[in-house]
């Protein structure tokens, strides 16, 4: 299947830098080189009574490091998450996802949870995730907004081993330990 690309949208820029992510958070690989595949994930927090959100954490990770990180997930967690995804898609009628690139509106697409279709403006927290190649968003793996309800449901499906791996990754590459992060930001967020 051919890849379909659009330029990196500002929603996936590094908020701390105000520009596209340049390096893999794990290995430091240059991400903007064409042919370099990577994932960007951003956790967002809304504030009641305000129309803005802030970034709780953000990272870009090359596909090699991302796949290596996923190897740290237990078989049980992987099966549970796959079953969860398949159940959600079955509820939607297993309709193939069709995106018309001429009329595609990323802001509208990311304005609701991919799984539950709840508007993100009605949530306290949500996450954005997208796959990239060099300086382009890959559209045949569409970006997603994932709402707090889905994050909680997915977190409940993870084994202790997988939670430990996610906590280790977060502490090593994203900042304070989960206990301090929970005091600052509220409950722990899920790395996808």
PAZAPA-4460 file (N, C-alpha, C; in steps of 0.05 Angstrom, whole numbers, plus 32768, in hexadecimal, padded with zeros to 4 digits):
% residues 192
    n_x    n_y    n_z   ca_x   ca_y   ca_z    c_x    c_y    c_z   seq   type   mol
   8011   7FE8   8000   8000   8000   8000   8012   8019   8000     1      X     A
   800B   802C   7FEF   801A   8046   7FEF   8014   8056   8008     2      X     A
   8028   8065   8010   8024   8077   8027   8018   8091   801C     3      X     A
   8006   809D   802B   7FFB   80B7   8025   8004   80CB   803A     4      X     A
   8010   80E1   8031   801D   80F3   8043   8011   810F   8042     5      X     A
   8012   811D   8059   800D   813A   805B   8023   8145   806C     6      X     A
   8028   815F   8069   803D   816C   8079   8036   8169   8097     7      X     A
   804A   8169   80A8   8045   8166   80C5   8033   817D   80CE     8      X     A
   801C   8177   80D8   800A   818C   80E2   8014   8197   80FD     9      X     A
   800E   81B0   8102   8018   81BD   811B   800E   81AF   8134    10      X     A
   7FF7   81A1   8133   7FEE   8192   814B   8003   817E   8154    11      X     A
   8015   8175   8141   8029   8162   8148   8045   816E   814A    12      X     A
   8047   8188   814B   8060   8195   8151   8067   8191   816E    13      X     A
   8080   8194   8175   8088   8194   8191   807F   81AE   819D    14      X     A
   806F   81AD   81B2   8066   81C5   81BF   807D   81D4   81CD    15      X     A
   8090   81C5   81D7   80A6   81D2   81E5   80B9   81E0   81D1    16      X     A
   80BA   81D7   81B8   80CC   81E3   81A4   80BD   81F4   8190    17      X     A
   80A3   81F0   818C   8093   81FF   8179   8099   81F8   815C    18      X     A
   80A4   81DF   8158   80AA   81D6   813D   80A9   81B8   813C    19      X     A
   80AC   81AB   8125   80AB   818E   8124   80C1   8181   8135    20      X     A
   80BA   816A   8140   80CE   815B   814F   80E5   8153   813C    21      X     A
   80FE   8155   8146   8114   814F   8135   8123   8135   813C    22      X     A
   8122   812D   8155   8131   8116   815F   811F   8102   816D    23      X     A
   8126   80E9   816A   8119   80D3   8179   8120   80D7   8197    24      X     A
   810C   80D5   81A8   8110   80D9   81C5   8122   80C3   81D1    25      X     A
   8123   80AC   81C4   8133   8096   81CF   814F   8095   81C4    26      X     A
   8152   8094   81A9   816D   8090   819E   8179   80AA   8191    27      X     A
   8169   80BF   818F   8173   80D8   8184   8174   80D9   8165    28      X     A
   816A   80C5   8158   816A   80C4   813B   815C   80DC   812F    29      X     A
   8166   80E7   8119   815A   80FD   810A   8140   80F4   80FD    30      X     A
   8129   80FF   8106   810F   80F6   80FD   8106   8103   80E2    31      X     A
   8110   811B   80DC   8106   812A   80C5   8112   8121   80AA    32      X     A
   8124   810E   80AB   812F   8103   8093   811A   80F1   8085    33      X     A
   8115   80F6   806B   8101   80E6   805D   8108   80C9   805E    34      X     A
   80F4   80B8   8063   80F8   809B   8066   80FA   8093   8083    35      X     A
   80FD   80A6   8096   80FE   80A0   80B2   80E2   80A0   80BD    36      X     A
   80D9   8088   80C6   80BE   8086   80D1   80BE   8089   80EF    37      X     A
   80AA   8096   80F9   80A9   809B   8116   808C   80A1   811F    38      X     A
   8089   80A1   8139   806F   80A5   8146   8072   80BE   8158    39      X     A
   805D   80CE   8159   805B   80E5   816B   8043   80E0   817D    40      X     A
   8047   80E3   8197   8031   80E1   81AA   8031   80FA   81BC    41      X     A
   801A   8105   81C0   8017   811C   81D2   7FFF   8118   81E4    42      X     A
   8003   811C   81FE   7FEE   811B   8212   7FE5   8137   8218    43      X     A
   7FCB   813C   8216   7FC0   8157   8219   7FAE   8159   8231    44      X     A
   7FAD   8170   823D   7F9B   8174   8254   7F8B   818D   824E    45      X     A
   7F70   818B   8251   7F5E   81A1   824E   7F58   81AD   826A    46      X     A
   7F50   81C6   826A   7F4A   81D4   8283   7F2D   81DE   8283    47      X     A
   7F1E   81D5   8296   7F02   81DC   8297   7EFE   81FA   8297    48      X     A
   7EEC   8203   8286   7EE7   8220   8284   7EF9   822F   8271    49      X     A
   7F0D   8221   8265   7F1F   822D   8252   7F1F   821E   8238    50      X     A
   7F27   822C   8222   7F26   821F   8208   7F42   8216   81FE    51      X     A
   7F55   8214   8210   7F6F   820B   8208   7F77   81F2   8216    52      X     A
   7F8B   81E5   820C   7F96   81CD   821A   7FB4   81D0   821C    53      X     A
   7FBF   81C1   822E   7FDC   81C1   8231   7FE7   81A5   822D    54      X     A
   8000   81A4   8226   800D   818A   8221   8019   817F   823B    55      X     A
   8010   8167   8243   801B   815A   825B   8035   814D   8255    56      X     A
   8037   813E   823F   8050   8134   8235   804E   8130   8217    57      X     A
   8065   812F   820A   8066   812C   81ED   8080   811E   81E6    58      X     A
   8080   810E   81D1   8098   8102   81C8   8095   80F9   81AB    59      X     A
   80AC   80F6   819E   80AE   80EA   8184   80C2   80D3   8186    60      X     A
   80BB   80BD   817A   80CC   80A5   817C   80CD   8097   8161    61      X     A
   80E6   8091   8159   80E9   8083   813F   80DB   8068   8141    62      X     A
   80D3   805D   812A   80C4   8044   812A   80D4   802D   8136    63      X     A
   80EF   802D   8132   80FF   8018   813D   80FD   8018   815C    64      X     A
   8100   802F   8168   80FF   8031   8185   80E2   802C   818F    65      X     A
   80CE   8034   817F   80B2   8030   8187   80AC   8012   8187    66      X     A
   80B5   8004   8172   80B0   7FE7   8171   80C0   7FD9   8188    67      X     A
   80D7   7FE3   818E   80E7   7FD7   81A5   80D8   7FDC   81BF    68      X     A
   80CC   7FF4   81C3   80BD   7FF9   81DB   80A5   7FE7   81DD    69      X     A
   8098   7FE2   81C6   8080   7FD1   81C6   8087   7FB4   81CE    70      X     A
   80A0   7FAC   81C8   80A9   7F91   81D0   80A9   7F8E   81EE    71      X     A
   80AA   7FA4   81FD   80A9   7FA3   821A   808D   7F9E   8225    72      X     A
   8079   7FA0   8213   805D   7F9A   821B   805A   7F7C   821D    73      X     A
   804B   7F74   8231   8046   7F57   8234   8033   7F4D   821E    74      X     A
   8035   7F33   8219   8023   7F27   8205   8006   7F2B   820D    75      X     A
   8000   7F29   8227   7FE5   7F2D   8231   7FDB   7F49   822B    76      X     A
   7FEC   7F5E   822F   7FE4   7F79   8229   7FDF   7F7D   820B    77      X     A
   7FF0   7F73   81FB   7FED   7F76   81DE   7FD3   7F69   81D4    78      X     A
   7FCD   7F51   81DE   7FB4   7F43   81D6   7F9C   7F52   81E0    79      X     A
   7F9D   7F5D   81F9   7F87   7F6C   8204   7F81   7F85   81F4    80      X     A
   7F97   7F94   81ED   7F93   7FAC   81DD   7F89   7FA6   81C1    81      X     A
   7F93   7F91   81B5   7F8A   7F8A   819A   7F6C   7F82   819B    82      X     A
   7F64   7F73   81AF   7F48   7F6B   81B2   7F37   7F84   81B6    83      X     A
   7F40   7F96   81C6   7F31   7FAF   81CC   7F2D   7FBF   81B2    84      X     A
   7F42   7FC2   81A2   7F40   7FD0   8188   7F2C   7FC2   8176    85      X     A
   7F2E   7FA8   8174   7F1D   7F99   8162   7F00   7F9B   816B    86      X     A
   7EFB   7F9B   8185   7EDF   7F9E   818F   7ED4   7FB9   8188    87      X     A
   7EE4   7FCE   818B   7EDB   7FE9   8185   7ED5   7FEB   8167    88      X     A
   7EE6   7FE0   8156   7EE2   7FE1   8139   7EC9   7FD0   8131    89      X     A
   7EC5   7FBA   813F   7EAD   7FAA   813A   7E94   7FB9   8141    90      X     A
   7E94   7FC8   8157   7E7D   7FD9   815F   7E77   7FEE   8149    91      X     A
   7E8C   7FF7   813C   7E89   800B   8127   7E80   7FFE   810C    92      X     A
   7E7E   7FE3   810C   7E76   7FD5   80F4   7E8D   7FCE   80E2    93      X     A
   7EA5   7FCE   80EC   7EBD   7FC7   80DC   7EBF   7FD6   80C1    94      X     A
   7EB4   7FEE   80C1   7EB5   7FFE   80A8   7ED2   8006   80A3    95      X     A
   7EDB   8003   808A   7EF6   800D   8084   7EF7   802B   8087    96      X     A
   7F0E   8034   8091   7F12   8051   8095   7F1A   805D   807A    97      X     A
   7F0B   8070   8070   7F11   807D   8057   7F15   809B   805C    98      X     A
   7F2C   80A5   8054   7F32   80C1   8057   7F36   80CD   803C    99      X     A
   7F27   80E2   8035   7F2B   80F1   801C   7F40   8107   8022   100      X     A
   7F58   8104   8017   7F6D   8118   801D   7F67   8134   8013   101      X     A
   7F56   8136   7FFF   7F4F   8151   7FF4   7F3E   8160   8008   102      X     A
   7F2D   8152   8018   7F1B   8160   802A   7F22   815B   8048   103      X     A
   7F37   814C   804D   7F3E   8144   8068   7F44   815D   8079   104      X     A
   7F38   815E   8091   7F3C   8174   80A4   7F47   8168   80BD   105      X     A
   7F61   816A   80C1   7F6E   815D   80D8   7F64   8168   80F2   106      X     A
   7F5F   8182   80F4   7F55   818E   810D   7F3A   8181   8114   107      X     A
   7F29   817E   8101   7F0F   8171   8105   7F13   8154   810D   108      X     A
   7F24   8146   80FF   7F2A   8129   8103   7F33   8125   8120   109      X     A
   7F45   8136   812A   7F50   8133   8145   7F3F   8140   815B   110      X     A
   7F28   814A   8153   7F16   8158   8167   7F05   8145   8177   111      X     A
   7F07   812B   8171   7EF8   8117   8180   7F08   80FD   8183   112      X     A
   7F01   80EE   8197   7F0F   80D5   819D   7F0A   80C2   8185   113      X     A
   7F20   80B6   817B   7F1E   80A4   8165   7F0C   808C   816B   114      X     A
   7F0D   8082   8184   7EFE   806A   818C   7EE2   8070   8194   115      X     A
   7EDD   8085   81A4   7EC2   808A   81AF   7EB4   80A1   81A3   116      X     A
   7EC2   80B1   8193   7EB8   80C9   8185   7EAE   80DF   8198   117      X     A
   7EB8   80DE   81B1   7EB2   80F3   81C4   7EC4   810B   81BD   118      X     A
   7EB8   8124   81BC   7EC9   813B   81B6   7EDF   813F   81CB   119      X     A
   7EF7   8145   81C2   7F0E   8149   81D5   7F0A   8161   81E6   120      X     A
   7EFB   8175   81DD   7EF6   818D   81ED   7EE6   8187   8206   121      X     A
   7ED8   8170   8207   7EC8   8168   821E   7ED8   8156   8231   122      X     A
   7EF1   8152   822C   7F02   8140   823C   7F15   8150   824D   123      X     A
   7F1E   8143   8263   7F33   814F   8273   7F4E   8149   8267   124      X     A
   7F51   8131   825C   7F6B   8129   8250   7F66   8119   8236   125      X     A
   7F78   811B   8224   7F78   810A   820C   7F94   8108   8201   126      X     A
   7F98   80F6   81EE   7FB2   80F3   81E2   7FAF   80F4   81C4   127      X     A
   7FC4   80FF   81B7   7FC6   80FF   819A   7FDD   80ED   8192   128      X     A
   7FD9   80DD   817D   7FEE   80CC   8173   7FED   80CB   8155   129      X     A
   8004   80CC   8149   8006   80CB   812C   801F   80BD   8123   130      X     A
   801F   80B3   810A   8037   80A6   80FF   8041   80B9   80E9   131      X     A
   805C   80BB   80E7   8069   80CE   80D5   807F   80C0   80C5   132      X     A
   8086   80CD   80AF   809C   80C5   809E   80AB   80DE   8096   133      X     A
   80C3   80E3   80A1   80D1   80FC   809C   80C1   8113   80A5   134      X     A
   80BC   8126   8093   80AC   813E   809A   808F   813C   8092   135      X     A
   8084   8123   8092   8068   811F   808A   8059   810D   809D   136      X     A
   803F   8113   80A0   802C   8102   80AE   8024   80EC   809B   137      X     A
   8025   80D3   80A4   801C   80BD   8093   7FFE   80B9   8096   138      X     A
   7FEF   80BC   8081   7FD2   80BC   8083   7FC5   80A0   8080   139      X     A
   7FD4   808C   8076   7FC7   8072   8075   7FC8   8064   8090   140      X     A
   7FD4   8071   80A4   7FD1   806A   80C0   7FC8   8083   80CD   141      X     A
   7FAE   8089   80CC   7FA5   80A4   80D5   7FAB   80AB   80F2   142      X     A
   7FB1   80C4   80F7   7FB6   80CD   8112   7F9C   80C9   8123   143      X     A
   7FA0   80C9   813D   7F89   80C4   814F   7F8A   80D7   8167   144      X     A
   7F72   80DE   8170   7F6E   80EA   818A   7F62   80D3   819B   145      X     A
   7F6D   80CF   81B2   7F63   80BA   81C3   7F5A   80C6   81DE   146      X     A
   7F41   80C3   81E4   7F35   80CF   81FB   7F3B   80C1   8215   147      X     A
   7F37   80D0   822B   7F3D   80C6   8246   7F2E   80AC   824D   148      X     A
   7F15   80A9   8243   7F06   8090   8249   7F14   8078   823C   149      X     A
   7F1D   807B   8224   7F2B   8065   8216   7F46   8060   8223   150      X     A
   7F55   8076   822B   7F6F   8072   8238   7F6B   8062   8252   151      X     A
   7F56   8068   8261   7F51   8059   827A   7F4B   803B   8274   152      X     A
   7F3A   8037   825F   7F33   801B   8258   7F4B   800C   824F   153      X     A
   7F5C   8019   823F   7F75   800C   8235   7F88   8007   824C   154      X     A
   7F8B   801A   825E   7F9D   8016   8275   7F95   7FFE   8286   155      X     A
   7F7B   7FFA   8289   7F71   7FE3   8298   7F78   7FC8   828B   156      X     A
   7F7E   7FC9   8271   7F84   7FB0   8263   7FA2   7FA8   8264   157      X     A
   7FB2   7FBA   8270   7FCF   7FB5   8270   7FD7   7FA5   8288   158      X     A
   7FEA   7F93   8284   7FF5   7F83   8299   8008   7F94   82AB   159      X     A
   800F   7F8A   82C2   8022   7F98   82D4   803D   7F9C   82C6   160      X     A
   8045   7F87   82B7   805F   7F88   82A9   805F   7FA0   8296   161      X     A
   8049   7FA3   8286   8048   7FB8   8272   8046   7FD3   8280   162      X     A
   8037   7FD6   8295   8036   7FEF   82A4   8051   7FF7   82AE   163      X     A
   8060   7FE3   82B8   807B   7FE8   82C2   808E   7FF3   82AB   164      X     A
   808B   7FE6   8294   809B   7FEF   827D   8094   800C   8275   165      X     A
   807A   8012   8275   8072   802D   826D   807B   8042   8282   166      X     A
   807A   803A   829B   8084   804D   82B0   80A2   8051   82AD   167      X     A
   80B0   803C   82A7   80CE   803E   82A3   80D4   8051   828C   168      X     A
   80C6   804D   8275   80CA   805E   825E   80C3   807B   8264   169      X     A
   80AD   807F   8271   80A4   809B   8278   80B9   80A8   828A   170      X     A
   80C3   809A   829E   80D6   80A5   82B0   80F0   80AC   82A2   171      X     A
   80F9   8099   8291   8113   809C   8284   8113   80B2   826E   172      X     A
   80FD   80B4   825F   80FD   80C6   8247   80EA   80DE   8249   173      X     A
   80D6   80DD   825B   80C2   80F3   825B   80C1   8104   8274   174      X     A
   80D0   80FD   8288   80CF   810F   829F   80CC   8101   82BA   175      X     A
   80BD   810D   82CC   80BC   8103   82E7   80AF   80E8   82EA   176      X     A
   80B4   80DA   8300   80A8   80C0   8304   808A   80C3   8305   177      X     A
   807B   80AD   82FE   805E   80AE   82FC   8050   80B8   8315   178      X     A
   805C   80B2   832D   8050   80BB   8346   804F   80DA   8348   179      X     A
   8066   80E6   8340   8067   8104   8341   8056   810F   832B   180      X     A
   8057   8102   8313   8046   810B   82FD   8029   810A   8305   181      X     A
   8021   80F6   8313   8005   80F3   831C   7FFE   810A   832F   182      X     A
   8010   8112   8340   800A   8128   8352   8007   8142   8343   183      X     A
   8018   8146   832E   8017   815E   831E   7FFF   815F   830B   184      X     A
   7FFB   8149   82FC   7FE8   8149   82E6   7FCF   8139   82EB   185      X     A
   7FCE   812A   8300   7FB7   8118   8304   7FBF   80FB   82FF   186      X     A
   7FAC   80EA   82F7   7FB2   80CE   82F3   7FC7   80CA   82DD   187      X     A
   7FD3   80B2   82DD   7FE7   80AB   82C9   7FDB   80AA   82AD   188      X     A
   7FEB   80B1   8299   7FE2   80B0   827D   7FEE   8097   8270   189      X     A
   7FE0   808E   825C   7FE8   8076   824E   7FFA   807D   8236   190      X     A
   8010   806F   8233   8021   8071   821B   8016   805D   8207   191      X     A
   8011   8066   81EF   8005   8054   81DB   801A   8048   81C8   192      X     A
***
